Amino acid sequence: MNPVFQHPWDLSEPEALVLQQELAKKVIMEDDLDDIKYIAGVDVAYDDKNDLQIAAVAVLDSKTLDIVEVSVVEDVSHFPYIPGLFSFRELPSLAKAFGKLKTTPNLVVCDCQGIAHPRRFGLACHLGILFDVPTIGCGKTRLHGQSEEPGLKRGDTAPLIDNKEIIGNVLRTQDNVRPVYVSVGHRISLKTACDWIIRLSPNYRLPETTRHADHAVRIALKEE
């Protein structure tokens, strides 16, 4: 699986900001989904001693949630850590991991933000635009916006709002556990995104896609 949209990665911070604002205009926030047979989760871990990145893509069967394929690559960081520009740091490594896949996912769940971002272009949006694939941002913590606390039952939501615009939902995936922050990445509606996160989280707070991708990078980091 290779990107369908290309842009340079050797950018300064001002250049990255301009590109981010331009690409944000391309995000589709409505359902544009094919038959969802395979769903991928992505994660990146760091070895701070040598600036090593380990990126993983875990592909699951959408019905059984069984692992179909896992791709892991080692890379180095080419872009500094700058809040709001996280995708420029991690996506080059993730693109290499996607390039090794034999299975093409129909939906990607990212452990990060989509449009719930100061410039409405988190990593989930960036990945979706690069690969022209439906994506969901499902973060453990809030990056941007304000919300009330959702109800305590699985499936309860509260809107995440910025300047009177709904940019995501705070979603309770399990009874009485901390919620997650769901937002549109690309080619999906917020409602459908939340429905998928619930389906992907049958037993735990985080979706199985995220759990398996996180496990893959942790194992690789230990081996390194």
PANU-605517 format. One line per 4 residues: for each residue z, y, x of N, C-alpha, C. Coordinates in nm, 4 decimals, padded with zeros to 6 digits, m for minus. Layout:
Z Y X Z Y X Z Y X ~ ...
***
This chain:
00.0000 m00.1190 00.0862 00.0000 00.0000 00.0000 00.0000 00.1238 00.0897 ~ m00.1034 00.2030 00.0774 m00.1183 00.3193 00.1632 m00.1240 00.4474 00.0807 ~ m00.0863 00.5608 00.1408 m00.0906 00.6871 00.0672 m00.2317 00.7206 00.0195 ~ m00.2397 00.7825 m00.0979 m00.3685 00.8296 m00.1482 m00.3843 00.9789 m00.1232
m00.2740 01.0433 m00.0855 m00.2767 01.1860 m00.0537 m00.2200 01.2035 00.0862 ~ m00.2903 01.2766 00.1697 m00.2482 01.2947 00.3084 m00.2160 01.4421 00.3354 ~ m00.1164 01.4651 00.4169 m00.0900 01.5998 00.4680 m00.0213 01.5856 00.6030 ~ m00.0273 01.6866 00.6873 00.0369 01.6772 00.8192 00.1887 01.6740 00.8064
00.2537 01.6047 00.8982 00.4000 01.5972 00.9007 00.4596 01.6842 01.0107 ~ 00.3788 01.7247 01.1055 00.4270 01.8078 01.2161 00.4307 01.9537 01.1694 ~ 00.5331 01.9853 01.0907 00.5418 02.1157 01.0265 00.6694 02.1884 01.0664 ~ 00.6626 02.3193 01.0666 00.7833 02.4002 01.0821 00.8540 02.4073 00.9472
00.9770 02.4569 00.9483 01.0493 02.4697 00.8215 00.9760 02.5602 00.7220 ~ 00.9271 02.6784 00.7621 00.8537 02.7610 00.6650 00.7279 02.6919 00.6114 ~ 00.6574 02.6183 00.6973 00.5371 02.5471 00.6521 00.5731 02.4372 00.5533 ~ 00.6829 02.3676 00.5793 00.7267 02.2621 00.4879 00.7656 02.3200 00.3522
00.8303 02.4352 00.3526 00.8689 02.4996 00.2268 00.7466 02.5374 00.1444 ~ 00.6455 02.5921 00.2096 00.5228 02.6305 00.1389 00.4546 02.5072 00.0806 ~ 00.4428 02.4005 00.1610 00.3791 02.2781 00.1139 00.4578 02.2183 m00.0032 ~ 00.5891 02.2197 00.0066 00.6733 02.1663 m00.1003 00.6477 02.2399 m00.2324
00.6392 02.3708 m00.2263 00.6153 02.4500 m00.3468 00.4768 02.4239 m00.4039 ~ 00.3791 02.4005 m00.3176 00.2438 02.3703 m00.3653 00.2382 02.2325 m00.4310 ~ 00.3007 02.1337 m00.3686 00.2952 01.9981 m00.4217 00.3766 01.9837 m00.5499 ~ 00.4803 02.0661 m00.5662 00.5625 02.0592 m00.6874 00.4783 02.0847 m00.8125
00.3709 02.1598 m00.7987 00.2846 02.1896 m00.9137 00.2065 02.0672 m00.9601 ~ 00.1979 01.9640 m00.8756 00.1206 01.8445 m00.9080 00.2031 01.7383 m00.9808 ~ 00.3339 01.7577 m00.9892 00.4209 01.6554 m01.0489 00.3918 01.6421 m01.1981 ~ 00.3752 01.5187 m01.2423 00.3537 01.4867 m01.3836 00.4853 01.4367 m01.4417
00.5339 01.5021 m01.5459 00.6643 01.4690 m01.6030 00.6517 01.4000 m01.7387 ~ 00.5407 01.3310 m01.7583 00.5176 01.2520 m01.8787 00.4851 01.1092 m01.8371 ~ 00.4990 01.0174 m01.9326 00.4715 00.8773 m01.9023 00.3234 00.8553 m01.8738 ~ 00.2963 00.8060 m01.7551 00.1618 00.7682 m01.7139 00.1768 00.6370 m01.6376
00.2133 00.5327 m01.7136 00.2549 00.4060 m01.6539 00.1560 00.2955 m01.6867 ~ 00.1286 00.2121 m01.5873 00.0566 00.0876 m01.6115 00.1595 m00.0175 m01.6529 ~ 00.1153 m00.1408 m01.6687 00.2087 m00.2499 m01.6954 00.3045 m00.2626 m01.5764 ~ 00.4341 m00.2528 m01.6029 00.5329 m00.2541 m01.4945 00.5706 m00.3989 m01.4630
00.5065 m00.4536 m01.3632 00.5348 m00.5910 m01.3209 00.6292 m00.5941 m01.2014 ~ 00.6083 m00.5006 m01.1093 00.6914 m00.4949 m00.9889 00.7515 m00.3561 m00.9734 ~ 00.8798 m00.3530 m00.9363 00.9509 m00.2270 m00.9167 01.0113 m00.2278 m00.7774 ~ 00.9939 m00.1178 m00.7057 01.0447 m00.1081 m00.5686 01.1630 m00.0127 m00.5605
01.2525 m00.0433 m00.4694 01.3592 00.0479 m00.4301 01.3412 00.0831 m00.2838 ~ 01.3833 00.2016 m00.2434 01.3664 00.2454 m00.1050 01.4983 00.2978 m00.0499 ~ 01.5131 00.2845 00.0810 01.6316 00.3390 00.1468 01.6011 00.3595 00.2938 ~ 01.6729 00.4536 00.3540 01.6619 00.4805 00.4977 01.8023 00.4911 00.5551
01.8260 00.4241 00.6667 01.9533 00.4319 00.7374 01.9281 00.4848 00.8780 ~ 02.0334 00.5379 00.9376 02.0206 00.6044 01.0674 02.1160 00.5434 01.1689 ~ 02.0660 00.5320 01.2913 02.1502 00.5011 01.4057 02.1604 00.6295 01.4873 ~ 02.2721 00.7002 01.4724 02.2852 00.8330 01.5321 02.2862 00.8303 01.6847
02.3153 00.7146 01.7429 02.3225 00.7070 01.8890 02.1860 00.7285 01.9544 ~ 02.0801 00.6842 01.8860 01.9471 00.6966 01.9471 01.8448 00.7589 01.8529 ~ 01.8918 00.8219 01.7457 01.8046 00.8900 01.6497 01.7061 00.7934 01.5848 ~ 01.7461 00.6695 01.5727 01.6617 00.5673 01.5116 01.6744 00.5712 01.3598
01.5617 00.5558 01.2922 01.5600 00.5397 01.1474 01.5173 00.3973 01.1141 ~ 01.5810 00.3392 01.0147 01.5362 00.2114 00.9606 01.5058 00.2326 00.8132 ~ 01.3813 00.2107 00.7758 01.3369 00.2314 00.6382 01.3056 00.0965 00.5747 ~ 01.3439 00.0822 00.4493 01.3211 m00.0430 00.3784 01.2652 m00.0163 00.2400
01.1757 m00.1055 00.1985 01.1259 m00.1086 00.0614 01.1513 m00.2486 00.0083 ~ 01.2250 m00.2592 m00.1015 01.2526 m00.3875 m00.1653 01.1787 m00.3915 m00.2982 ~ 01.0939 m00.4921 m00.3166 01.0154 m00.5056 m00.4387 01.0758 m00.6159 m00.5252 ~ 01.1021 m00.5842 m00.6508 01.1644 m00.6774 m00.7441 01.0700 m00.7076 m00.8601
01.0853 m00.8265 m00.9159 01.0180 m00.8607 m01.0403 01.0851 m00.7831 m01.1533 ~ 01.0065 m00.7143 m01.2352 01.0640 m00.6253 m01.3354 01.1393 m00.6996 m01.4455 ~ 01.1043 m00.8253 m01.4691 01.1696 m00.9010 m01.5771 01.2947 m00.9738 m01.5293 ~ 01.2851 m01.0397 m01.4148 01.3973 m01.1201 m01.3661 01.4878 m01.0442 m01.2698
01.4363 m00.9362 m01.2107 01.5030 m00.8590 m01.1053 01.5233 m00.9396 m00.9770 ~ 01.4473 m01.0478 m00.9642 01.4491 m01.1248 m00.8403 01.3684 m01.0511 m00.7329 ~ 01.4082 m01.0717 m00.6066 01.3354 m01.0096 m00.4959 01.2013 m01.0793 m00.4761 ~ 01.0959 m01.0006 m00.4689 00.9615 m01.0525 m00.4447 00.9226 m01.0340 m00.2988
00.9578 m00.9187 m00.2423 00.9195 m00.8869 m00.1045 01.0074 m00.7747 m00.0520 ~ 01.0365 m00.7799 00.0772 01.1108 m00.6719 00.1429 01.0367 m00.6338 00.2702 ~ 01.0167 m00.5054 00.2889 00.9517 m00.4538 00.4095 01.0485 m00.3605 00.4822 ~ 01.0671 m00.3833 00.6119 01.1591 m00.3029 00.6921 01.0868 m00.2574 00.8187
01.1009 m00.1303 00.8532 01.0423 m00.0784 00.9768 01.1448 00.0060 01.0509 ~ 01.1283 00.0108 01.1823 01.2075 00.0999 01.2659 01.1209 00.2181 01.3076 ~ 01.1816 00.3339 01.3109 01.1083 00.4549 01.3456 01.2074 00.5529 01.4063 ~ 01.1578 00.6673 01.4502 01.2450 00.7733 01.4987 01.2269 00.8956 01.4091
01.3270 00.9797 01.4053 01.3223 01.0998 01.3230 01.2310 01.2035 01.3872 ~ 01.1373 01.2543 01.3082 01.0436 01.3544 01.3585 01.0682 01.4925 01.2992 ~ 01.1595 01.5019 01.2041 01.1861 01.6290 01.1368 01.3367 01.6460 01.1296 ~ 01.3882 01.7647 01.1545 01.5336 01.7844 01.1545 01.5943 01.7702 01.0152
01.7248 01.7507 01.0114 01.7935 01.7462 00.8830 01.8080 01.8887 00.8307 ~ 01.7359 01.9203 00.7239 01.7410 02.0512 00.6605 01.7622 02.0274 00.5107 ~ 01.8723 02.0731 00.4542 01.8952 02.0536 00.3108 01.7770 02.1030 00.2280 ~ 01.7361 02.0209 00.1327 01.6241 02.0555 00.0473 01.4888 02.0118 00.0997
01.4848 01.9674 00.2267 01.3597 01.9208 00.2868 01.3745 01.7774 00.3380 ~ 01.4599 01.7033 00.2720 01.4932 01.5681 00.3159 01.3702 01.4779 00.3217 ~ 01.2758 01.4973 00.2299 01.1606 01.4071 00.2231 01.0756 01.4148 00.3493 ~ 01.0715 01.5310 00.4142 00.9914 01.5443 00.5359 01.0529 01.4656 00.6519
01.1788 01.4343 00.6410 01.2485 01.3578 00.7447 01.2323 01.2067 00.7226 ~ 01.2330 01.1630 00.5958 01.2379 01.0197 00.5684 01.1052 00.9576 00.5256 ~ 01.0172 01.0357 00.4651 00.8954 00.9764 00.4105 00.8006 00.9182 00.5153 ~ 00.7873 00.9757 00.6348 00.6992 00.9097 00.7326 00.7409 00.7655 00.7609
00.8704 00.7404 00.7718 00.9184 00.6041 00.7957 00.8956 00.5163 00.6731 ~ 00.9243 00.5706 00.5550 00.9044 00.4928 00.4326 00.7567 00.4594 00.4114 ~ 00.6686 00.5527 00.4479 00.5256 00.5262 00.4338 00.4834 00.4074 00.5203 ~ 00.5427 00.3948 00.6384 00.5128 00.2795 00.7243 00.5615 00.1499 00.6608
00.6781 00.1561 00.5960 00.7299 00.0369 00.5285 00.6410 m00.0008 00.4100 ~ 00.5958 00.0974 00.3343 00.5032 00.0693 00.2242 00.3728 00.0102 00.2766 ~ 00.3301 00.0558 00.3922 00.2056 00.0071 00.4493 00.2078 m00.1406 00.4847 ~ 00.3254 m00.1978 00.5017 00.3385 m00.3400 00.5349 00.3460 m00.4292 00.4116
00.3600 m00.3692 00.2933 00.3762 m00.4493 00.1719 00.2475 m00.5226 00.1352 ~ 00.2643 m00.6449 00.0867 00.1536 m00.7191 00.0276 00.1539 m00.7058 m00.1248 ~ 00.2694 m00.6692 m00.1791 00.2861 m00.6529 m00.3232 00.2863 m00.5046 m00.3568 ~ 00.2044 m00.4640 m00.4507 00.1972 m00.3232 m00.4892 00.2911 m00.2967 m00.6066
00.3939 m00.2148 m00.5870 00.4850 m00.1847 m00.6987 00.4187 m00.0915 m00.7998 ~ 00.4555 m00.1091 m00.9252 00.4052 m00.0233 m01.0334 00.5002 00.0909 m01.0647 ~ 00.6187 00.0856 m01.0065 00.7217 00.1880 m01.0263 00.8135 00.1852 m00.9056 ~ 00.8563 00.3029 m00.8602 00.9469 00.3112 m00.7453 01.0708 00.3901 m00.7854
01.1873 00.3341 m00.7545 01.3155 00.4010 m00.7788 01.3722 00.4454 m00.6450 ~ 01.4003 00.5746 m00.6348 01.4489 00.6309 m00.5087 01.5962 00.6665 m00.5204 ~ 01.6713 00.6386 m00.4160 01.8140 00.6723 m00.4105 01.8261 00.8181 m00.3666 ~ 01.7742 00.9073 m00.4507 01.7679 01.0493 m00.4164 01.7276 01.1254 m00.5418
01.6842 01.2482 m00.5248 01.6490 01.3320 m00.6395 01.4981 01.3380 m00.6614 ~ 01.4616 01.3655 m00.7869 01.3239 01.3974 m00.8209 01.3145 01.5478 m00.8409 ~ 01.2950 01.5916 m00.9671 01.2857 01.7357 m00.9919 01.4230 01.8018 m00.9983 ~ 01.5307 01.7245 m00.9904 01.6654 01.7828 m00.9862 01.6917 01.8370 m00.8461
01.6178 01.9392 m00.8119 01.6063 01.9906 m00.6755 01.5813 02.1407 m00.6865 ~ 01.6290 02.2199 m00.5918 01.6117 02.3659 m00.6036 01.4683 02.4109 m00.6252 ~ 01.3716 02.3382 m00.5665 01.2304 02.3731 m00.5837 01.1559 02.2678 m00.6649 ~ 01.2326 02.1854 m00.7373 01.1770 02.0837 m00.8280 01.0884 01.9845 m00.7538
01.1277 01.9507 m00.6298 01.0444 01.8596 m00.5523 01.1287 01.7820 m00.4524 ~ 01.2096 01.6896 m00.5047 01.2866 01.6030 m00.4179 01.2008 01.4898 m00.3623 ~ 01.2635 01.4017 m00.2866 01.1901 01.2934 m00.2209 01.1168 01.2052 m00.3207 ~ 01.1759 01.1806 m00.4377 01.1102 01.0953 m00.5366 00.9784 01.1563 m00.5826
00.9741 01.2883 m00.5979 00.8493 01.3560 m00.6337 00.7474 01.3452 m00.5209 ~ 00.7925 01.3695 m00.4000 00.7047 01.3687 m00.2836 00.6420 01.2303 m00.2657 ~ 00.7234 01.1267 m00.2772 00.6731 00.9905 m00.2636 00.5725 00.9594 m00.3741 ~ 00.6041 01.0021 m00.4963 00.5132 00.9773 m00.6073 00.3782 01.0425 m00.5891
00.3772 01.1656 m00.5390 00.2518 01.2364 m00.5142 00.1733 01.1691 m00.4024 ~ 00.2417 01.1301 m00.2947 00.1724 01.0686 m00.1804 00.1013 00.9399 m00.2195 ~ 00.1691 00.8564 m00.2987 00.1142 00.7245 m00.3322 00.0540 00.7190 m00.4724 ~ 00.0617 00.8296 m00.5459 00.0138 00.8334 m00.6843 00.0734 00.7177 m00.7636
00.2054 00.7073 m00.7588 00.2769 00.5991 m00.8260 00.3908 00.6600 m00.9076 ~ 00.4218 00.6040 m01.0238 00.5371 00.6523 m01.0990 00.6662 00.6343 m01.0188 ~ 00.7478 00.7375 m01.0160 00.8719 00.7330 m00.9392 00.9864 00.7933 m01.0181 ~ 01.1069 00.7452 m00.9867 01.2306 00.7932 m01.0485 01.3270 00.8326 m00.9389
01.3917 00.9468 m00.9539 01.5028 00.9831 m00.8673 01.6327 00.9388 m00.9316 ~ 01.7107 00.8612 m00.8596 01.8401 00.8129 m00.9107 01.9432 00.8302 m00.7997 ~ 02.0057 00.9463 m00.7961 02.0984 00.9780 m00.6890 02.2428 00.9432 m00.7228 ~ 02.3185 00.9126 m00.6190 02.4615 00.8850 m00.6382 02.5399 01.0124 m00.6639
02.4901 01.1244 m00.6124 02.5606 01.2515 m00.6244 02.4651 01.3589 m00.6746 ~ 02.5218 01.4673 m00.7235 02.4428 01.5786 m00.7749 02.3995 01.6686 m00.6595 ~ 02.2725 01.7026 m00.6579 02.2208 01.7984 m00.5603 02.2111 01.9378 m00.6202 ~ 02.1692 01.9455 m00.7472 02.1380 02.0754 m00.8063 02.1592 02.0672 m00.9571
02.1967 02.1782 m01.0168 02.2151 02.1840 m01.1611 02.3601 02.1646 m01.2020 ~ 02.3862 02.1888 m01.3298 02.5200 02.1758 m01.3863 02.5147 02.0858 m01.5087 ~ 02.6268 02.0194 m01.5378 02.6304 01.9319 m01.6548 02.7736 01.9118 m01.7010 ~ 02.7851 01.8676 m01.8241 02.9108 01.8166 m01.8748 02.9241 01.6709 m01.8316
03.0425 01.6157 m01.8474 03.0627 01.4737 m01.8181 03.0088 01.3922 m01.9359 ~ 02.9272 01.2885 m01.9077 02.8794 01.2046 m02.0184 02.9921 01.1196 m02.0759 ~ 02.9665 01.0562 m02.1899 03.0631 00.9628 m02.2460 03.0922 00.8487 m02.1513 ~ 03.1913 00.7696 m02.1823 03.2386 00.6655 m02.0911 03.1673 00.5318 m02.1085
03.0772 00.5218 m02.2045 03.0095 00.3954 m02.2319 02.8761 00.3869 m02.1590 ~ 02.8378 00.2646 m02.1261 02.7080 00.2370 m02.0640 02.5962 00.2970 m02.1489 ~ 02.5101 00.3746 m02.0861 02.3993 00.4363 m02.1567 02.4256 00.5786 m02.2012 ~ 02.5505 00.6240 m02.1941 02.5813 00.7623 m02.2320 02.5211 00.8581 m02.1298
02.4718 00.9716 m02.1786 02.4100 01.0700 m02.0908 02.4585 01.2106 m02.1224 ~ 02.4426 01.2980 m02.0249 02.4622 01.4418 m02.0427 02.3508 01.5108 m01.9658 ~ 02.2905 01.6151 m02.0223 02.1797 01.6811 m01.9526 02.2251 01.7547 m01.8280 ~ 02.1437 01.7486 m01.7258 02.1639 01.8240 m01.6025 02.0753 01.9477 m01.6136
02.1357 02.0659 m01.6082 02.0660 02.1885 m01.6440 02.0683 02.2891 m01.5293 ~ 01.9560 02.3550 m01.5105 01.9460 02.4656 m01.4154 01.8639 02.5770 m01.4800 ~ 01.9232 02.6963 m01.4919 01.8549 02.8100 m01.5546 01.7974 02.7739 m01.6918 ~ 01.8799 02.7065 m01.7709 01.8464 02.6670 m01.9080 01.7360 02.5617 m01.9162
01.6986 02.5045 m01.8025 01.5976 02.3986 m01.7988 01.6655 02.2658 m01.7709 ~ 01.6319 02.1639 m01.8498 01.6847 02.0301 m01.8244 01.6070 01.9690 m01.7084 ~ 01.6758 01.9422 m01.5984 01.6102 01.8885 m01.4788 01.6471 01.7416 m01.4541 ~ 01.7289 01.6844 m01.5400 01.7679 01.5447 m01.5256 01.8748 01.5089 m01.6253
01.9255 01.3874 m01.6112 02.0367 01.3402 m01.6926 02.1450 01.2818 m01.6032 ~ 02.2681 01.3065 m01.6395 02.3803 01.2356 m01.5796 02.3997 01.1106 m01.6652 ~ 02.3835 00.9939 m01.6054 02.3750 00.8681 m01.6798 02.4870 00.7729 m01.6409 ~ 02.5554 00.7208 m01.7413 02.6601 00.6201 m01.7194 02.5937 00.4825 m01.7274
02.5879 00.4129 m01.6156 02.5212 00.2826 m01.6142 02.6146 00.1669 m01.6466 ~ 02.7453 00.1888 m01.6328 02.8450 00.0875 m01.6685 02.9628 00.1579 m01.7342 ~ 03.0315 00.0871 m01.8222 03.1479 00.1463 m01.8879 03.2506 00.1919 m01.7848 ~ 03.2967 00.3145 m01.8020 03.4106 00.3660 m01.7246 03.3888 00.3678 m01.5736
03.2633 00.3795 m01.5291 03.2360 00.3968 m01.3856 03.1676 00.5311 m01.3651 ~ 03.1673 00.5780 m01.2433 03.1035 00.7057 m01.2133 02.9552 00.7021 m01.2516 ~ 02.9038 00.8105 m01.3052 02.7629 00.8132 m01.3444 02.6703 00.8325 m01.2252 ~ 02.5411 00.8179 m01.2516 02.4379 00.8489 m01.1532 02.3561 00.9667 m01.2070
02.2740 01.0233 m01.1195 02.1967 01.1430 m01.1536 02.0485 01.1071 m01.1533 ~ 01.9905 01.1025 m01.2720 01.8538 01.0553 m01.2900 01.7616 01.1735 m01.3167 ~ 01.6484 01.1748 m01.2487 01.5486 01.2796 m01.2741 01.4087 01.2240 m01.2544 ~ 01.3135 01.2926 m01.3141 01.1726 01.2556 m01.3017 01.1283 01.2710 m01.1562
01.0574 01.1703 m01.1072 00.9916 01.1824 m00.9779 00.8461 01.2204 m00.9973 ~ 00.7716 01.1324 m01.0641 00.6286 01.1567 m01.0887 00.5806 01.0547 m01.1907 ~ 00.4956 01.0996 m01.2822 00.4257 01.0135 m01.3790 00.5207 00.9344 m01.4694 ~ 00.6318 00.9966 m01.5073 00.7258 00.9305 m01.5971 00.8074 01.0385 m01.6681
00.8493 01.0093 m01.7905 00.9348 01.1019 m01.8642 01.0807 01.0748 m01.8315 ~ 01.1659 01.1715 m01.8582 01.3082 01.1537 m01.8301 01.3670 01.0411 m01.9140 ~ 01.3291 01.0323 m02.0406 01.3821 00.9255 m02.1254 01.3444 00.7877 m02.0716 ~ 01.2169 00.7709 m02.0373 01.1736 00.6418 m01.9842 01.2419 00.6119 m01.8517
01.2602 00.7138 m01.7686 01.3304 00.6947 m01.6412 01.4715 00.6425 m01.6643 ~ 01.5433 00.7017 m01.7584 01.6802 00.6571 m01.7870 01.6808 00.5158 m01.8454 ~ 01.5843 00.4869 m01.9312 01.5757 00.3513 m01.9870 01.5583 00.2477 m01.8767 ~ 01.4745 00.2787 m01.7791 01.4520 00.1838 m01.6695 01.5763 00.1703 m01.5820
01.6462 00.2784 m01.5557 01.7666 00.2690 m01.4728 01.8718 00.1812 m01.5403 ~ 01.8851 00.1926 m01.6712 01.9783 00.1048 m01.7429 01.9341 m00.0411 m01.7307 ~ 01.8061 m00.0673 m01.7493 01.7557 m00.2047 m01.7389 01.7747 m00.2608 m01.5987 ~ 01.7657 m00.1751 m01.4982 01.7786 m00.2191 m01.3590 01.9235 m00.2268 m01.3119
02.0171 m00.1904 m01.3982 02.1597 m00.1888 m01.3617 02.2398 m00.2769 m01.4567 ~ 02.2116 m00.4072 m01.4600 02.2793 m00.4929 m01.5575 02.4269 m00.5156 m01.5280 ~ 02.4662 m00.5081 m01.4007 02.6028 m00.5455 m01.3651 02.6784 m00.4428 m01.2824 ~ 02.6061 m00.3538 m01.2174 02.6693 m00.2609 m01.1243 02.6288 m00.1169 m01.1542
02.6981 m00.0240 m01.0906 02.6688 00.1180 m01.1096 02.5272 00.1529 m01.0667 ~ 02.4846 00.1013 m00.9512 02.3534 00.1353 m00.8968 02.2492 00.0325 m00.9384 ~ 02.1234 00.0763 m00.9555 02.0179 m00.0192 m00.9916 01.9962 m00.1226 m00.8820 ~ 01.9496 m00.2401 m00.9223 01.9284 m00.3489 m00.8276 01.8276 m00.3106 m00.7196
01.7314 m00.2274 m00.7530 01.6347 m00.1806 m00.6529 01.7048 m00.1105 m00.5376 ~ 01.7961 m00.0211 m00.5704 01.8702 00.0520 m00.4683 01.9617 m00.0416 m00.3896 ~ 02.0285 m00.1318 m00.4598 02.1218 m00.2232 m00.3940 02.0508 m00.3119 m00.2914 ~ 01.9327 m00.3619 m00.3266 01.8615 m00.4508 m00.2346 01.8019 m00.3738 m00.1168
01.7509 m00.2541 m00.1413 01.6977 m00.1737 m00.0306 01.8099 m00.1338 00.0651 ~ 01.9237 m00.0955 00.0097 02.0390 m00.0594 00.0921 02.0856 m00.1790 00.1757 ~ 02.0890 m00.2961 00.1139 02.1299 m00.4173 00.1865 02.0340 m00.4452 00.3026 ~ 01.9051 m00.4266 00.2791 01.8061 m00.4547 00.3833 01.8237 m00.3637 00.5044
01.8478 m00.2343 00.4805 01.8627 m00.1442 00.5950 01.9951 m00.1684 00.6666 ~ 02.0976 m00.2055 00.5935 02.2269 m00.2331 00.6575 02.2182 m00.3545 00.7490 ~ 02.1516 m00.4580 00.7022 02.1343 m00.5786 00.7847 02.0534 m00.5460 00.9102 ~ 01.9455 m00.4708 00.8927 01.8617 m00.4354 01.0069 01.9365 m00.3482 01.1057
02.0196 m00.2573 01.0535 02.0958 m00.1693 01.1420 02.1982 m00.2474 01.2229 ~ 02.2616 m00.3451 01.1603 02.3572 m00.4306 01.2329 02.2878 m00.5092 01.3422 ~ 02.1705 m00.5607 01.3100 02.0954 m00.6386 01.4093 02.0522 m00.5485 01.5262 ~ 02.0190 m00.4249 01.4939 01.9791 m00.3318 01.5999 02.0961 m00.3002 01.6921
***
